[in-house]
Amino acid sequence: MVWLGTVATLQIYIGAIWLVYVWLVAPRIQERAMAVALAFAIAQSGVIAVMLIALYVRRLSTLLRARRSERLHAEIEEALALQLVGIDQLTQLRKLVARSPGDVANAIEQSLATVRGASRERLVAAARDLGLPAGDDATRMETLFSQAMRGNLLQRAVLTEALEDYAATLAPAQISKALASDDKAAVVAALDMIRAWKRVLPIGKLGALLGHEDESIRARALRALPYVAERDEAAVLAGLRDVHPDVRTAAAESAGRMRVEAAAGLLERLLSDPVPDVAVAAAFALAVLPDGVARLQRYVASPNRAAAAVAFEALEKVTIGRVELA
């Protein structure tokens, strides 16, 4: 389509030059090169003039619409305010819709975001009578959740925050469906959102995701594990033995959050892990377990300087009450 549009534009342009040459320039100038150059200049000037006129008309139209919207805004706001308190304004609102349906729809959408209860119900009913969109919270949640699934990392972060209050409502249906999807992007998005909300949700075992062939899925599932209703300590223990460092780190973080006492021995061994992130996560997880402090104290004197350093750091945080799990 781009190529066809380009070819069509070129044909029109050449046609305009040819018409100017044949009808205006050639009869008056005998030298062909001069005539062609003059025809090109005249056609070019005509094109520029048309573009400037079109741009002016477009800006003028935008300005007129903005001024009309500004004039209507006060009338729309007044009618909606009366409708919200129970005074029927459907007749006036229909007149306003006939003049500018977009302005009325935008005003209703903004009002729906700020009102609750009977006032909201009256406004939703009025919007439906007027034939304007009036999505309820459920529809809005589903739309935002779908956008979060498809969006980039920044968009997902913004939408995750917007959906936080609806997390428990979304969990049984939309989130569970996303977790069971064959679409890796949807699974990743759902796991990231569960972790970001940091609240226990009515979601069953993560099951296959904890043993997924993709290590990034395994790691995300382990980080989300403390926030699902059915926890799986065995998966945490398996994750601490995983060959991939990010999975071991995630398992250590969850062992601390879930207070998995059976993981203490594995966490102690991970203090000597060659990957610093794994060792640090293990140290901070041990710091919150019943016998973890004693294990850390033993490692402070370890000949392994890296292990001793992370153990000392975790103990220091325990002492000042600033242990923070990732």
N, C-alpha and C positions, 0 to 999 in steps of 0.2 A: 504493500500500500504506500509506503514511503517513496519507493522508486516511481510508482505510477503517478503519485502526486507531484513529484519533482519533474517528471517528463511532461505532465499536463501543464504545469506552471511555465516551463521552458517554451512549450509550444505557443501558449498564449502570449508570452513575452515576445517571441520571434514574430508572431502574427501581428502584434501591435506595431513593431518596428517596420514590418513590410507594408502595412496599411499607411503608416505615416509617410514612408518612402514613396509609395505609388501615388497616393492621393494629394499629398501636400508638398513634398520636397522635389521629387523627380521632375515635375512640370516646370519648376522654377530654376533648378540648378542642373546644368548639363554635365558637369564633371561627376562621374559616378562615385568615386571615393569620398568626395566632399559631401555628396548627397546622402550616402549611407551613414557617414559619421554624424551628420546633422539629424537624420531620422532617428538614429540611436539616442542622441542627446535629448531630443524632444520626447521620445517614448520613455526614456529614463526619468525625465522631469515629470511626465504624466503619472508614472508609477509612484514616484515619491509623493506627488500631490495627493493621489488616491489614498496612500498609506497614512499620510498626515490627517486627511479628512476622516478616515475610518477611526484612527486613534482618538481624534477630537470627539467624534460622535460617541465612541465607547466611553470615554471619560465623562462626557456630558450626561450620558444615560446613567452611569454609575452614580454621579452626583445627584441627579434628579431622584433616583431610587432612594438614596440615602436621606435626602431631605423629606421625601414622602414618608419613609419609615420613621423619621424623627417626629414628624407631625402626628403620625398615627400612634406612636408609642404611648403617649399619655392617655389617649382614648382606650387603647387596648388594656393598659394597666388598670385603669379605672373600672372597666367592665369586668375584668377578671377578679379584681378585689371584691366587687359586689357579688359576683358569682360564688366566691369562696365563702362568704358569710351567709349565703343562702338566698340572696336576692336574684331572681331569675333575670339573666342578661342575654339569653340565647338569641333573641331577635337582634339586639345590637351587635352581638358577636358575629352573627351571620352576615350582617352588613359589612363588618370589618374584614371578614374572611373573603367576601366578594371583592373588596378593594385590594387586600394584600394577604393572601393565605399564608405565605411564608413568615411574615412578621407575627401573625397570630400564633402559628405553630411554635415558633421559637419562644414566644412569651409563655405559652402554656408549658413547654418543656422546662423552662427555667423555674416556673412556679412549682411544678411537680417535684422538683429536686429539693424544695424548701418546706413543703407542707406535708402533714400527716393526718391520719384519722378521717373524720367526716368531710373536712374541707377538701382533702385530696380526692375522696370518692366523688364529690360533687364536680370537681374539675375534670376528673377522668370521664365521668358520664357526659359532661358538656363537650369535651373533645370528641368523643365518639359520635354524639349527635351532630357535630359540625363536620364529621368525616375527616378529622385530623388524627394523626398518630398519638396514642397515649399508652405507651408500654408500661406495664406494671414492674415491680421490683424483680420478679422472677425473670421476665423477659430481658430486662436490663442486665441482670447478673449473667444470664446465658450468653448474651451478646458480648459482654466484656470478657468473659472467660474464653470464648472462642477467639477473640482478638488477642488475648494473652497467649493462647496456644500457638498462634500463627506469627506473632510479632517478634521483633528482635529483643535482645537482652534488656535494653533500656525501656522499651515499651512494656515488656513483661514486668519489670520492676515497678513501673508506675501503676499498671493495672493490678498487680498483686496487692499493692497498698490500698487501692480503691476497693478491692474485693474482700479485704480482711474481715470486715464485719459480717460477711455472708459466708465465711469459710465453712462453718458447720452445716449450712444449708446446701452448699455446693458439694460437700464431701460424698454423700451416699450415691449420688447419681453422676454428675459431670466429672468429678475427679476420679472416681472409681472407674468410669468408662475410659478416661484418658490413660489411666495406669494399665488397663487391659488392652490398650490399642497396639497395633503392629507398627504404628508410626513412632519412630524413635524420638522425633522432635516433641511430640505430644507427651510422651512418657517423661522426658527430661523436664519439660515445662511443668508438668504436674508435680513431680518430685521436688523441684526447686521451690514451687509455691508452698508446698506442705512445710518444707523446712523454714521458709521465710516467715510463715504465720506463727510458728513456734507455739502451737496449741494442740492438744490431743484431739484428733478428729475421729468421727465414727467411720473408720475405714478398716477393713479386715487385714489379714496378713499380707505383706508385700510378696510373700512366696517366691515365685520364679524370678522376680526382679533382684532379689538378694543373691541369687546364684546365676545371674545373667552372664552370657558369654562376653558382653562388653563391660570392661572394667569401670568405665565412667558411669554406667547404669548401676553397677553394684555399689560403687562409692556413694552415689546420690541416694540410692535406696537405704543404705546404712545410715546416712545422715538424716533421712526422713523417718527412720524407724522409731525414734523416741516419741513421735507425734502421731502415731496410729494407735487405735484401740487395742489391737492384738499384737503385742510385742513378741520378738523372737530372739531370745538370748543366745540360742545355739548359732544363729546366723552371725551374731556379734563375735562369738568365739572363733567361728570359721573365718570371718573377715580379718581377725588379728593374725591369722596364719597365711593370709593371701600373699601371692607373689608380687602383687602390684602395690607400690608404696601408697598411692592415694587411697586405695581400698583399706589398707592397714590404718592409715590416718583416720579415715572416716569411722572405722570400727572402734578405734580408741576413743574418739570423741563421743560416740554413742554409748560406749561402755561406761564412761563417766556420767553422762546425762541419765542413763537408765540405772546407775548404781549396780552394775553387774558384778557382784562379789566374786563369782567364779572366774572372772577374767583377770584377777589380780596377778596371778603367776605369769600369764602371757604378757600382761602390760609391763611387768618388771623386766622381762627379757627384752622387750622392745625399747627399753631405755638405752640399750646398746645398739639400736638399729642404725645402720650407716646413713639413713636418710634423716636429716635433722627434723623435718616436720613430723615424721612418725614418732621419734623419740620425745619431742615436746608434747605432742598430743597424749602419749602414754603417761608422761609424768603428771600432767594436769588431771588426767583421769584417775590415776592412783591417789592423787591428793584428796579426792572426795570419797574414797572407799574406806571402810572401817580400819583395815590394817595397812592402808596405803602409805600413811606417813612413816610408819616403821620401816617399810620397804625402801622408801625414798632416803631415809636417814642412813641406811646401810650403804646405799649407792653414793652418798656424798664422799665417802672415803675410797671409792673405787679407783683402781689404777686407770680405768678408761676415763680420760679427762672429759670427753664429750658427754658421757653418761652422767658423770659427777656434776657437770655444769647444769644440765637440764634438771637433775634431781634437786640441786641446790636452789635453782630458780623457782621450782614448784613449791619447795618448803618455805621459801621466803614469802611467796604469795599467801600460803596458808597462815603464816605467822601474822601477817597484817590483814588477813581476811579479805584478800582480793583475788581469790582463785576464780578465773573466768574460763568456762568451757567454750570451745569454739562453736 
